[in-house]
Amino acid sequence: MLLNRLLAVSIIVLVVCVMMNVLNISSNMLQQLETFQTQAVSYIGQPHHLVGSNEDHDDIMDFVSHSRITLNTKLKLPTPVLVLGLPKSGTTSIYKFFNCSGIPTSHYCCSPGALDHPPCHPDTASPRDREHHICGNCIKRNIKRGQPPLKGCGDTFAVFAQLDCENGNVMYLPQVTELEAFHRHYPHATIILNTRSPEAWEHSIVNWFRLPLMMCLTNLPDHGYPKGILALQEFYVNHTKRIRDFVTKYPSHTLVEVNIEDQDAGRKLADSFGLDDRCWTRYNSVGDRKRKAIKNLERVMKMNNCTI
């Protein structure tokens, strides 16, 4: 009997020792990873001529963005955070900023664990379900069913950096057409209105892959954008006013307006949300990558009665 008790006590002591060692190792690993990530974020904040090539910079950003270490899990403003600027207005930069800061953020793709670009769906997704892992398609399906726009669109995300997507040969722009639905289901959502000069935005659109043709074919006459005319600058100005008027109409939303071309854009975002501005970097400007030329683009636009 005494031997059994001694054996039981010995087992308990052994288990406790093992658990203490595991906790100690986990604590040390966490401290090391936190130190590395903090150093990486500091590294990102340095001028580009000190951090090496753009590829090096992107590698560091990707590591920090997809690390599971969280530098800040709480935002000063309510969630969800909806980025309601038009495409080519810094959505990638905003996505990278929040993701680097440890905030669960989606950009184009709404699958948990997905990157910010296709393919958005996990390998196990059925062919029928794959398109709905794109944020815009997920939102469109929910709107059609009368459900909350973001239902099932990556329910763990706090920030949705890009809501629009391609829909055949046109653009689906829920930040233009579905504002009432967003307010109805998320009356306290924080709104980011990301802007730039209308001239710079037009230049970016007409030099980005098939986007000029898709914008030309997009038919939104009720929202100030007629089909067949690249009235880009006018549409951009109208949309900026649309979002400002929307927040004035529904003051339960907090509006954070940031011009991505301003030198203090990162600081403004950081101050508004209680984050670190060292995570801010401009991405996807036209000069960042060579334009993928589309042969006969002008001919195709003329065939579709598109005019500039």
Disulfide bonds with the S-S distance in Angstrom:
Cys100-Cys279 2.03
Cys109-Cys120 1.98
Cys110-Cys135 2.06
Cys138-Cys153 2.01
Cys216-Cys306 2.30
